[in-house]
Amino acid sequence: MSISGITNTALSGMRAQTTRIGAIANNVANSSTPGYARLNTSLTSVASGGVQATVSPTASDVDPATELTDLLEAEQSYKANAVVFETGADMWEMLMSIKRD
């Protein structure tokens, strides 16, 4: 996998977690709305590399503990992808520096 592939994969992971956090925020905001269907985010791998997030309603009610746990997991996943992205960008910069010299 190339450096640009690594950064694109990490970027897709950050985007997927952003989508997931949006669904969680929507669940918390609507937790007391009668008839509200909790949103669930499914993550699937993409053939070209990376991940895609799909949000769909479920038949379950909103549970604050579940939402908090999902939020913490999404935050950690986002941070991990951000570190990979930054490392890939640093590697790219180093390679370009070597190529210039």
Secondary structure, DSSP 8 states (H G I E B T S, - for coil): --HHHHHHHHHHHHHHHHHHHHHHHHHHHTTTSTT---EEEEEEE-TTSSEEEEEEE-SS---HHHHHHHHHHHHHHHHHHHHHHHHHHHHHHHHHHHHH-
